[in-house]
Amino acid sequence: MRRFHAKSILVAAIIVAGCSSGASDDAALDQREEAVAAAHTGALTFEEPVQDDVLTKMFQWWNEAYKDPDGFTTEAFAQYFTDDSIMRINGSVRVRGVGNLAEHFRNIQANSDKVVINLPFLRSFSSPDGSKIFTYHTIDAEADGKPSKELVMGYAELRDGKISVIEFLSVDGEHEPYASAE
């Protein structure tokens, strides 16, 4: 029942989006112009998980850095994040600034036994202009001998090839395998 309801909402949203804001020809033209602009700026665009977008590369690095007591440094985060980056989880700003990212994750590292951001993402795609990466992924963690699993969905905004905003919703849970038709 939930799957039908969710798909019905999605179809309704697509129909409303197609019927609003004037002519659909204008929307199609805007999308083509965004795609052309992305091609000229070198922005990466994709419709399924890839291994070479900045968000995936950052999480690949993050998984390795977590294992190293000295892995989370401001300089390392600065390879992937803008100086004024913001990380918002479940609607609340958790971290502002690249230096605070390093401190935040060193605290997580010190207070947990394991954290793994599972790659490849379950789902991932970019905005037509390549300025945002949308993702659905899972995290396996353990603290004080207690394992946990999270489902995470949201997006990263990019500026000058780096992450400027992370906006994620995170809930405890485990993802069921996709059916072949999904």
Legacy VTK file of the C-alpha trace (Angstrom):
# vtk DataFile Version 3.0
C-alpha trace
ASCII
DATASET POLYDATA
POINTS 182 float
0.000 0.000 0.000
2.803 2.446 0.868
4.578 1.814 -2.427
1.369 2.537 -4.370
0.737 5.681 -2.342
4.312 6.937 -2.795
4.215 6.279 -6.536
0.848 8.026 -6.790
2.254 11.094 -5.054
5.287 11.066 -7.345
3.129 10.809 -10.478
0.882 13.623 -9.226
3.925 15.812 -8.511
5.289 15.188 -11.999
1.931 16.032 -13.572
1.597 19.218 -11.503
5.169 20.239 -12.329
4.495 19.675 -16.003
1.309 21.748 -15.891
2.615 24.655 -13.841
4.864 27.642 -14.541
3.691 28.324 -18.053
4.458 26.184 -21.039
6.159 22.800 -20.829
8.216 23.816 -23.867
9.842 26.505 -21.713
10.706 23.922 -19.036
12.216 21.587 -21.620
14.212 24.478 -23.063
15.445 25.417 -19.571
16.580 21.822 -18.958
18.439 21.725 -22.281
20.115 25.048 -21.465
21.159 23.722 -18.028
22.618 20.592 -19.652
24.558 22.689 -22.167
25.840 24.931 -19.355
26.940 21.858 -17.388
28.813 20.548 -20.418
30.633 23.882 -20.793
31.600 24.081 -17.092
32.752 20.469 -16.901
30.162 19.656 -14.207
29.525 15.942 -13.842
25.963 14.854 -14.541
24.652 11.326 -14.046
21.457 9.338 -13.456
22.763 6.403 -11.394
25.549 5.827 -8.868
29.018 6.584 -10.224
32.464 6.356 -8.656
33.952 9.658 -9.775
31.641 12.344 -8.403
33.002 14.492 -5.569
30.533 13.114 -2.994
31.449 9.486 -3.680
35.157 10.337 -3.707
34.760 12.124 -0.384
32.995 9.132 1.188
35.661 6.765 -0.191
38.285 8.940 1.508
36.135 9.266 4.657
35.841 5.481 5.072
39.656 5.185 4.997
40.263 8.269 7.160
37.963 6.897 9.865
40.387 3.984 10.326
43.324 6.373 10.884
43.440 8.209 14.260
45.009 11.183 12.440
42.849 10.910 9.310
40.334 13.669 9.970
42.239 16.916 9.449
41.117 20.312 8.256
43.479 19.996 5.278
42.005 16.632 4.285
38.418 17.919 4.508
39.437 21.009 2.505
40.125 18.748 -0.479
36.384 18.038 -0.693
34.583 20.901 1.123
34.452 24.678 0.737
35.784 26.738 3.644
32.239 27.890 4.486
30.554 24.491 4.059
27.443 23.580 6.036
26.344 20.101 7.091
22.668 19.862 8.012
21.242 16.559 9.282
17.519 16.079 9.911
16.923 19.805 9.500
19.537 20.989 12.019
22.912 22.504 11.242
25.466 20.143 12.777
28.622 21.773 11.437
29.689 25.059 9.816
33.099 25.408 8.237
35.715 22.962 7.090
37.732 23.166 10.337
34.684 22.248 12.372
34.031 19.250 10.100
37.379 17.766 11.127
36.641 18.318 14.825
33.100 16.931 14.514
34.238 13.714 12.860
37.206 13.250 15.211
34.621 13.266 18.031
32.535 10.633 16.228
35.690 8.599 15.598
36.634 8.761 19.296
33.150 7.749 20.465
32.456 4.852 18.096
33.999 1.508 17.242
33.045 1.506 13.576
31.365 3.686 10.966
31.138 2.674 7.310
29.338 4.632 4.630
28.300 1.873 2.261
29.336 2.369 -1.341
28.190 2.352 -4.024
25.121 4.366 -3.075
21.762 2.603 -3.378
20.583 5.458 -5.587
22.351 8.561 -6.800
21.876 11.194 -9.493
22.862 14.751 -10.248
20.807 17.809 -11.005
20.718 18.653 -14.740
23.357 21.370 -14.263
25.591 19.174 -12.068
25.405 21.560 -9.099
23.713 19.038 -6.776
24.197 15.336 -6.104
21.221 13.456 -4.708
21.847 10.209 -2.864
20.221 7.392 -0.962
22.725 5.325 0.985
23.211 3.280 4.136
25.609 3.489 7.058
26.762 0.643 9.301
28.060 1.711 12.704
28.940 0.342 16.095
29.422 2.052 19.453
29.952 0.409 22.827
29.599 -2.985 21.144
26.109 -2.173 19.815
25.677 -2.276 16.030
23.372 0.139 14.237
22.229 0.731 10.685
21.037 3.982 9.143
19.204 4.944 5.980
20.349 8.320 4.658
18.788 10.371 1.887
19.495 13.870 0.688
21.807 15.952 -1.411
25.076 17.831 -1.595
25.372 21.251 -3.213
28.594 21.880 -5.114
30.518 25.083 -5.687
33.781 25.263 -7.615
34.057 21.461 -7.622
33.703 21.134 -3.836
30.857 20.373 -1.447
29.349 23.559 -0.001
26.214 22.086 1.605
25.241 18.632 2.845
21.519 18.261 3.537
20.673 14.732 4.719
17.770 13.020 6.426
18.875 10.026 8.478
16.786 7.351 10.184
17.616 4.087 11.894
16.830 1.137 9.684
17.947 -1.368 7.123
17.165 -1.288 3.420
15.456 -4.271 1.838
16.960 -5.436 -1.454
15.431 -3.882 -4.539
13.257 -6.041 -6.749
14.615 -6.414 -10.262
11.890 -4.137 -11.710
12.603 -1.211 -9.358
LINES 1 183
182 0 1 2 3 4 5 6 7 8 9 10 11 12 13 14 15 16 17 18 19 20 21 22 23 24 25 26 27 28 29 30 31 32 33 34 35 36 37 38 39 40 41 42 43 44 45 46 47 48 49 50 51 52 53 54 55 56 57 58 59 60 61 62 63 64 65 66 67 68 69 70 71 72 73 74 75 76 77 78 79 80 81 82 83 84 85 86 87 88 89 90 91 92 93 94 95 96 97 98 99 100 101 102 103 104 105 106 107 108 109 110 111 112 113 114 115 116 117 118 119 120 121 122 123 124 125 126 127 128 129 130 131 132 133 134 135 136 137 138 139 140 141 142 143 144 145 146 147 148 149 150 151 152 153 154 155 156 157 158 159 160 161 162 163 164 165 166 167 168 169 170 171 172 173 174 175 176 177 178 179 180 181
